[in-house]
Amino acid sequence: NAAKSIETEDPAPLAQRLFFVVLALIGLGLVMQVNHAATTQDPETFWSQLTTQLGFRIAAVGALLAGYKLGPQGLRRFIPALTVLSFVALLLVFVPGFAASKNGAHRWIELPLVGLSFQPSELARIVIILWVADRCIRLGADVLDMRRGVLPMLVVGFLFFFSILVETDLGGSLLFLVCFVSTLWMGGADLLKVAGPVMGIGGTAVLLVVTFVGYIRNRLLMWLGSASNHQVERSADAIASGDCFGVGLGQGLYRNARVPYLDTDYVFALVGEELGLFGMLVLLGLFVAFAWTALRYVLSIKDRYAALCAFGLLLSVCVQAMVHLQVVPRLAPPKGMPLPFISHGGTALVVSSLAVGLALGAHRSKPDVSPR
């Protein structure tokens, strides 16, 4: 069949290929971020930004290598504790002293003693994938049972989903739900038993948020053409101005034309403006190579737990990239979601690298050694 035809006996070369694709993306992201800072910041601020970006990239490569060394099996015994800690971190975004509200959203935790802030929902997505994979393997045939298998996992999944949704982070919560449900399904759960509660409860929650949260409702109206937005329109203009080969690095005008977040949520527009269609195709080619190699890699892993973890972790990166690449050219409603490895931001970069690193370490697990 088709799946068998793209498997390989040894997944190690595919892991190596994925590693180099991620390094290429991290390198391209560094070029775009340094270029953006050089043309929007004064010299003193630029050097600070350069140091920060280099630090983020070094930390990302460190997370990639650490994840590879650990692999999903190395974290397996810590999964219960990590799951509890992740949920507590999601609650801390509302606790004074830890909460770091930005633009009216409560998505960040600030650690004053170390001078760091991070977005716990990014880390929670990784942890819940490991948790679901572990539960599915331990349950065995019981994963098909609604009361003993599916229902308890759905309760945990919805607790995390609603914790992210009320931040408010509709896009982040939907990304979480997609990764959770996909991993659960690939772990052996009956999709029909999962789909009903997810569509009923999750769908109702999303509908209520879209109806009663003004800025989210406006984003949907923008996509439908019933409302306009300076950022969305000018980002599309930035892409169009790039033509085939772009205006050149550092020559873009839209970053200084009050178009916000060109280095984060709309970084694909920055690539389109300065590197043109050629640059966008190179970037798309790297993510297509990532997705195709990831599929072949997952199918080639012999240990079921490791393969399931690798599937969920790599899927989370692919879906996040897909959303960003659809939002910027207005193929999907506006959503502030970074492009993995390219956008500015330490949490998303390091967590995405850690996710890929853990997935790359999956092929080192020996089959049939997971506890039941």
Disulfide bonds with the S-S distance in Angstrom:
none
